[in-house]
Amino acid sequence: MSKKIITLGEAIDLNAFMSVVRGGATVEFSEAYRARVRKSRSLIEKAIREDRVMYGVTTGFGSLSTRVISRTETETLQRNIVLSHSTSVGTPFSEEEARATILMILQNLGQGYSGVRLEILETLREMLNKRLTPWMPREGSVGYLSPEAHLALVIIGEGRAWFGGELLPGADAMARAGIKTTELAAKEGLALISGTTSVTALGAVALYDMLNAARNADIVGAVSLEALKGVMRAFDERVMSVRPHEDQVKTADNVRRMLGDSEVIKHFAGTRLQDALSLRCIPQLHGAAKKSMLDAKKTIETEINSCCDNPIIWDAQDEADVISACNCDSSYVGIAMDSASIACTMLAKMSERRNNRLIDDNLSGYPAFLVKEPGLNSGLMIPQYTQAGLLGDMRILCTPSVIDNTPTCVNQEDYVAMGYNASKKAIQVVERLEYILAVELMSGFQAQQFLDPKLKRSTATAGVLAEIGKTVPVMERDLFLYPHIEHLRHLIHSGRLIEIVEERIGSLA
């Protein structure tokens, strides 16, 4: 099968973005992409020949924007900005996060308002296609500049990068990959490090996994609902019609279709009037969480297809109108990702409560901690502790980043959006959600041994349980649980659970 190709030049959505970042799709440029980049560069070069004063091109940066730089020093200026701004520290970006940042730079500068040479973007494209990954420390950014500067170092043969599984000096990595290094020309150093590129990159990776986790939450919730002999009237279409939030309606429909042919649900129908809120509020909470995430998706996709550079180069009848403004502000992405992280934590807190009902013999009717000899065995007692610890982390991480403000650049940047931190912590938040859902799913699986085997599970849940049973044993006595939690998290993260369900009942909303 031929490798997927993503052509940059028209708008791309989150799925296409992630097909490059995670799926390794090949990136190509359309002729329109190439033409607008060349045009923008020609405007900058014309303005330089005319000795025009332009922020970041013939002046310094930030509070040094009043210092004029001579034409002969413009290339030195661009190199200096990359060297001096490579100050982020700590753990480096993952391969996905670094690839996402490269792709965002291609999208940002490829809009044709940045004045960079096509040669620079071709170099970045080769880095993506040949899987050369810059070493980019992740701590210490307020929204742009430092992680991107470490990336830009590799283009000029400095810094470090991974290639073929080995961390190498930048020049060596580029040589091994067969990619030429290049010196930066006027405007290019600033363009490579300015903008919401890393903010949007991290946000896109996190949000893709959040949306996946939210659909998985419907599946995991349905498994628990069936195991706890739930009341389906809470998912009735009539209930949804009088409060017609779109994502609430769709979530209820997901659950009804997943459990529509469950003999367990039918057998126990009418045995009680209502369930606890962690079961009967699945449409309401899951729906509200999905809405926040889908709102964030609209923001992220707009940002993916925007020019977030500063300054921008506007074509004013073949003259460069160099406009210094602030499209590099990260408020849109920051607020969206803070909100999406809160939505994730809402899903997680409900999952933990459903799991608690499964392992509590007073609530489930099953043996304590879902093991045949509780006391001698702890069963699934401690995974709920893991959920509690992870949920505590999520609550800390959900303190909004964008409400912070620490002025920089001797008060030239007296307001700072702090969107970078919102996107960075969103990745940690969704990872914890996946683990919390995995623990609930493990309890839902183990509860099956105590249900009447004569009562058929629904087609959807039977498929899920069969897949789990290929790897996870039915626990009759204590066993080493860690690898099973990891495996279930992988089934969630990879989208495999969704595939199993959709093969049986059609697409989940």
Disulfide bonds with the S-S distance in Angstrom:
none
